[in-house]
Amino acid sequence: MKNKIFGGIGILWGGAIVVRWLMIAKPESGSAAYQSGEHAAVVFGVLMLLVGLYYFFKKSPSKSGK
């Protein structure tokens, strides 16, 4: 159950990061440090979304076979 909760949080948080990145207007020019930080955040958001999806849909092991 813990993995499903953390997976759901990862889906919501990572999805929000990716959706925000898709919705904002991209500036023509700006600080290189700001842009690289934004790219790192998007990569982190995508990874969090994928790992969250994995843990949310992963089958939990059966406890009845000890």
C-alpha positions as CSV (number, residue, x, y, z in Angstrom):
1,M,0.0,0.0,0.0
2,K,2.9,2.3,0.8
3,N,4.2,1.9,-2.8
4,K,0.9,2.8,-4.3
5,I,0.7,6.0,-2.2
6,F,4.2,7.1,-3.1
7,G,3.6,6.1,-6.7
8,G,0.5,8.3,-6.8
9,I,2.4,11.2,-5.3
10,G,5.2,10.7,-7.9
11,I,2.6,10.6,-10.7
12,L,0.9,13.8,-9.5
13,W,4.1,15.7,-8.8
14,G,6.1,14.6,-11.8
15,G,3.0,15.1,-14.1
16,A,2.6,18.6,-12.7
17,I,6.2,19.5,-13.5
18,V,5.9,18.2,-17.1
19,V,2.5,19.8,-17.7
20,R,3.8,23.2,-16.4
21,W,6.8,22.9,-18.7
22,L,4.5,22.2,-21.7
23,M,2.1,25.1,-20.8
24,I,4.6,28.0,-20.2
25,A,5.8,30.3,-23.0
26,K,9.4,29.6,-23.8
27,P,11.5,32.8,-23.7
28,E,13.6,33.6,-26.8
29,S,16.7,34.4,-24.8
30,G,17.6,34.3,-21.1
31,S,20.0,33.2,-18.6
32,A,21.8,30.0,-19.5
33,A,21.8,28.9,-15.9
34,Y,18.1,29.3,-15.6
35,Q,17.5,27.4,-18.8
36,S,19.7,24.5,-17.8
37,G,18.0,24.4,-14.4
38,E,14.6,24.2,-16.1
39,H,15.8,21.4,-18.3
40,A,17.1,19.5,-15.3
41,A,13.7,20.0,-13.6
42,V,11.9,18.6,-16.6
43,V,14.1,15.5,-16.7
44,F,13.5,15.0,-13.0
45,G,9.8,15.4,-13.5
46,V,9.7,12.8,-16.3
47,L,11.7,10.4,-14.2
48,M,9.5,10.9,-11.2
49,L,6.4,10.3,-13.4
50,L,7.8,7.1,-14.9
51,V,8.9,5.7,-11.5
52,G,5.6,6.7,-10.0
53,L,3.7,4.9,-12.7
54,Y,5.8,1.8,-12.2
55,Y,5.2,1.6,-8.5
56,F,1.6,2.5,-8.8
57,F,0.8,-0.3,-11.2
58,K,3.3,-2.8,-9.9
59,K,1.6,-5.9,-8.4
60,S,2.2,-6.4,-4.7
61,P,3.6,-9.8,-3.7
62,S,1.1,-12.2,-2.2
63,K,1.3,-12.6,1.6
64,S,-0.5,-16.0,1.7
65,G,2.4,-18.2,0.6
66,K,4.8,-18.1,3.7
